[in-house]
């Protein structure tokens, strides 16, 4: 018997800044949307709403903003409800992210609102980088490798 599969991988740009909210049970959820180019001659794109929960959502909130490129892996989820005003059945499909990969580096459009604290920590990180100046050409003894 074949198993069901619900998996989606999307690469695109955020169309708006992420928005964070908390559920009644206290869980954090961050919502954002991405535009995925169709890759054809015309400049059309598909738009997808994405939800990221808990720690993943907090990372999205901290590091992403409108225009940043991301790779989202997750599953599709469909919500259905009756419209209170018209009584018509409504439906929406969203992506529930299991992983979000940030494709732009911090200098490619990081949030300006991070302020001086973020820039000073990156400066101190650069000064702590280790530079290897001399590498010998002697062969590696594989028995010295601990794994």
URWO-V434154 format. One line per field, one symbol per residue. ss: DSSP state (H for helix, E for strand, L for the rest). A space follows every 10 residues. Layout:
# URWO-V434154
ss=???
This chain:
# URWO-V434154
ss=LLLLLLLEEE EEEELLLLEE EELLLLLEEE EEEEEEELLL LLLLEEEEEE EEEHHHHHHH HHHLLLLLEE EEEEEEEEEE EELLLLLLEE EEEEEEEEEE EELLLHHHLL LHHHHHHHHH HHHHHHHLLL LLLLLLLLLL LHHHLLL
